């Protein structure tokens, strides 16, 4: 099991304390002995702690896996958009054959099950004008457009002329399940954002002003509320943070 993040720990602590207090209040309402109330409320809190911990851990692992798959998908599609056309066709042919599909490459034409497969990987969704040019180029020949994404108008046009679409998710699934993702990927070594990078961004010198303004507004709000303590403490904390960040914060980052 992977380590819990600070947010997960705070959530588990919140659920545990809430369960403990609620159970204690209910048991005291039924006039149980104090020691029984404490015992059962602590047992209920412990069960809540374990259960919520396991649930949050499972959800966190699913989120991490989903995020990693999205990053891998985006890296593959970026590679296909920057790679030479002939190499893109060769990579698709390798993936199709590894998936035990009937595919072949004749010159510059890629075929799958007797139907043309037209790779067109771009940074932006394929437009309806581009689809119209493909329809003119291939005429009545059936084809499937392999791309990152298409606009709504382009998709309607393809469906109207009974042409196939293989979007980015399906393309990534084909490469991932067959283990044929090109290696190395173009721009595939771009560093991922780490906790250190996030801290440098959050506590860069340029953020001193937002901290200061937020703290000042909270102090002003303390003059117009019945419970000013929270605003006073939070405002002072933000003002102190603004001074510290401006004095010893990280250099400007973009």
Secondary structure, 3 states (H helix, E strand, C coil): CCCCCHHHHHHHHHHHHHHHHHHHHHHHHCCCCHHHHHHHHHHHHHHHHHHHHHHHHHHHHHHHHHHHHHHHHHHHHHHHHHCCHHHHHHHHHHHHHHCCCCEEEECCEEEECCEEEEECCCCCCECHHHHHHHHHHHCCCCEEEECCCECHHHHHHHHHCCCEEECHHHHHHHHHHHCCCCCCCCCCCCCCCCHHHHHHHHCEHHHHHHHHHHHHHHHHHHHHCCCCHHHHHHHHHHHHHHHHHHHHCECCCC
